[in-house]
């Protein structure tokens, strides 16, 4: 009896005693998270298969006018939950996504005044780990201003990382070339941050999910040659990172984990951490291919501003609409249609009207004409960072577009300084971008955002948020003095930027040497640094539900290779990365949604390569035809980028296709059932 009483008292005491360490693991048991306090500080760590990935990493905050939430902490309580469901996307790289995770919620409190409380929720998936802070309403923490988030990512390994900087001139831009090197050499970088451990068998990607009413997270590099990475929030003009009032939750910090680089994509951890769609009927949201009055501005055959070379005229737009209709393309983008482009349009940001067209552009007539041809007219809204000007006009502009049957907008934020002096990635801008998404959903408008906040999975909640830029796209190949995108660029994009979501890269340039708009460009001048076949392959490799045929319509005339752009899908049921190496090559296969057709895209860097690709993903016993668009004889990106060989051959699930890629080249393949 005495022993039983002692055991009961011990159990009751343990149940009410603060815990020093708690753990959870992924459903398959491979990813384990440990949360603990040491010397009054709160830490977490992550292991995979019993081996450390992230060692003890600090959690906490610093505030303006209040003590840091860092010291004198204890774990008060914890709870666990398991979740497993499969949900369906209205569009995407895959149709069905399984959300299977174990959740650990850790309640934390201070041991003394001001006696603040918070919880940290951890979710362990088979493909990674995520956590966020949750602050309940409380007397000790009401209104607050965060000056620093103290979250650390202490890498156990001096992994090789691929990054773009967040602290260079034009620091609010993501349009940079990637660098690579050990984690210990990082300075201040953007996410997604992709890392390969030195064993070559583990890949880790740090990012964030469900970014709402908070500042974007960058990563600050280690100090004193360590491997400890730090969350680095973008600031508002007053130096504050985040202003808020409890109750309050932060975005999720995500740590994606994979054994092979090919398992990183398609990445769904961010989607699973966002709430389900708030748009009940998504029938109006339609992926599509489009052409546009755009490339001509970049190669100086047209202008955004009014004048003799004005691109956005009624006659020119009808020509583009006719081309789109004749070739089965869904939309026509028109830039430079609205008042505000004359003069220094970046400095004159408040001059933009989003309802008043130039005199030579008849918006209502073009909306009618496009609809009569079965084509969508895509409206361009460049803000130059004048967000107050845009917000003032948004309701009237969106109501006008809706009345004309226009349901797609490409927006832009070309500037280095947002109105009010805020960072492009500040809480104020996060609030603005979300406001635009919500307002667009109210008016049934799809969005393609350039100069955006990075994708954090909000397309699950608002599937009208279709695509965005957020990296160096095709336009850099048009500009002299910028150096263009090297042949390796897209093979890095796939395993970095594209892990957070779709990208409007704008592929499909056929006049690679620009011989039709002036003298042929040399390697040092502004030109595309791929073969023509690689331009085709990018439609499969670089995912976007809105894919542009970016060249001038006349450059597609009498081009047999243009048939692939007509045929390629933009919405997928299944996506598989067959092979790849960051910075070297990528091979992707995707099955069209609600169709037995598959498409393969293969691209390489400056090296020629060949592969034998098994078609085991095809339905066994079924006969198919592969339509192959390959680099032609002697093709290479530098001196002979145009040759394309088009062939057809029967294939089955037992076939191994031999794929040969030229230097800077690619191959695009459509696989359809045999008739």
C-alpha positions, 0 to 999 in steps of 0.5 A, a space after each residue: 500500500 505504501 509503495 502504491 501511494 508513493 508511486 501515485 504521488 510521484 505520478 501526480 508530481 510528474 504530471 504537474 512538474 515543468 518538463 525540461 525536454 519533450 520530443 515528437 517524430 514524423 509518422 515514419 519515425 525518421 525525423 525527430 524534433 527535440 524541444 528543451 530548456 537549458 539555463 532558462 533558454 528554449 531550444 529545439 533540435 532536429 535529427 534524421 535516422 538518429 543523426 543530427 541535422 540541426 543541433 541545439 537552436 535558440 528560440 525567442 524574440 526581442 521587443 521594443 520597450 520590453 525585455 527579450 523573450 529569451 531568458 528565464 523560460 520553462 516548459 509548462 506543458 505539452 500536448 500531441 496530436 496526429 493528423 492524416 488527410 488527403 486534399 485536392 488542389 484546383 490546379 498544381 504540379 500534383 492533383 492530390 496532396 497528403 497531409 500526414 504529420 505528428 504535432 507537438 504543442 509546447 507551452 512555455 512561460 517565464 519564471 518571473 515578471 512580466 510572466 509572459 506565455 507562448 506556445 511553439 507548435 511543431 509539426 513533423 512530416 515525413 518530408 520535413 519539420 515545421 514550427 511556429 510561435 503562438 501568443 495567447 491574449 494575456 496581461 503581460 503581452 498585449 500590444 507589441 513591437 518585435 525588433 528581432 526574431 531570435 530563431 536559429 538554425 544551427 546546422 550540424 554539417 557545414 553543408 554546401 548551400 545555394 543562395 541569393 543575397 538579401 543585403 546587396 544594392 537593390 537589396 529588395 530584389 530577388 533577381 540575382 544569380 545564385 552563388 554556392 559555398 559552405 554554410 559557414 561562409 553565408 552572409 545574409 541570404 534569401 529563402 528558400 535556402 537549399 543545402 546539400 550535406 557533405 555526405 551527399 545523401 541528405 538535402 535540407 531546405 529552409 523556408 517559411 509558410 503561411 506568411 500573413 501580417 508579419 515580415 518576410 524572413 531572410 537568413 543571416 549567416 553565421 558569426 565567427 565561422 560557426 554554422 548557426 544561421 539566424 532568422 532575419 526579418 525585413 524591417 519597416 521604415 521605423 526599424 520595427 520588424 513586426 507590430 501586433 497585438 495578442 492573440 497572434 501567430 507567426 508564420 511557420 518556419 519550414 525545414 524540408 528534408 530529403 534523401 535525394 535531390 530529386 525528392 525535393 520537388 514537388 515540394 508540398 510542405 508549405 501548402 500543407 501548412 496553409 489553411 484550406 481554400 476560402 474560395 468555395 467555387 474555383 471554376 473561374 480559375 483557369 490555368 492557361 498559356 498566353 502571349 503578350 505585348 512585353 518582349 518587344 519592350 525589352 528588345 526596344 522594338 516597342 515602348 511602354 510609353 506613348 509615342 511612335 513605338 507604343 506597343 499597347 495600341 488597339 490594332 497591335 493588341 488585336 493582332 496578338 489576340 488573333 494569333 492567340 486564337 489561331 494557336 489555341 493560346 488562352 490569353 494576351 497580356 498587354 503592358 503599357 495600356 494605361 496612363 502613367 508610363 510617360 517619363 520616369 515611371 518608377 519615380 512618378 509612381 503616383 501618376 499611374 491610373 489603373 482605369 484610364 487607357 491611352 487614347 490609342 488603346 480601346 479597352 472596352 472594344 478589346 475586351 469584347 474582341 478578345 471574348 469573341 475570339 475565346 481569348 482572355 485579355 490579361 490586364 497589367 497593373 504596374 505600381 512602381 511601389 506606389 502601394 497607396 496609389 494602387 490601394 486607392 484605385 483597386 476597387 474601382 479598377 477591379 470593378 471595371 475589369 469585372 464589368 468587362 469580363 477581364 479576370 486576370 491581372 499581371 501586377 508589378 512593383 518595380 522599385 527599390 523603395 516602397 512608398 513610406 520607405 518600408 522594405 519591399 519585404 516588410 510587414 507593411 508590404 506583406 499586408 499589401 500583397 495579401 490585401 490585393 489577393 483578397 480583393 482580387 478574389 472578391 472580384 474573381 480575378 487571377 493574379 500573376 505578381 512580379 517583384 513579389 513577396 516569395 511564395 509561402 503556400 498562400 495559393 492553397 487558401 487563395 488559388 487565384 494567386 496563380 504565379 509570380 516572378 521572384 527570381 531572374 527570368 527571361 527578361 535578363 537575356 534581353 538587356 545589355 550590361 546585365 550579363 544575361 542568365 548563364 546556361 546553368 541558371 535554370 538548373 539551379 532555379 529548379 532546386 531553389 526558387 521553384 521549391 516555394 511555388 510557381 514562377 512566371 519565367 516567360 520561356 519560349 524565345 525562338 529568335 535567340 540570336 535576335 537576328 530578326 530585330 537587328 544584327 546577330 548578338 555575340 555571346 557577350 551581348 544581350 541574348 538568350 543563352 540556351 538552345 531553342 530545344 531548351 526553350 521548349 523544355 522549360 515549359 515542363 521543367 519550370 512550373 507555372 499555371 500561367 505560361 507565356 509564349 514570350 517571343 514576338 508572334 512573327 518569330 513563331 511563324 513557319 516554325 515546326 517547333 512551335 507545335 510543342 508550345 501549342 500542345 504542352 499542358 499547364 496543369 498537372 495530375 502527377 509530377 516526377 523528377 527523374 534525375 537531376 543535379 543542382 547547377 548541372 541538369 534536370 529531367 522532369 516528367 509530368 502527366 497532364 491533368 485529366 489526361 493520359 498524356 505525359 510530357 518530359 523536359 530535360 535541360 543541362 548547363 554548359 556541358 553536353 550530356 546524355 541519359 537513358 530515361 526509363 518510361 516506367 511511369 507509363 501505364 503498363 500494356 498501353 502503347 504510346 507515341 513519343 513526339 521528341 523535340 531534340 537539339 539538332 546536329 551541331 547545336 550548342 547554346 553559344 554559336 549554333 542554338 537554333 537546330 531542332 530535330 523533331 521525331 516520333 517513335 512508339 514507346 511503352 512503359 518498358 522503353 528506355 529513351 536515350 536523351 542527348 542534350 547539347 551544351 546549354 541544350 534541352 529536350 522536350 517530349 510529348 508522350 500521347 496514347 497511340 491512335 
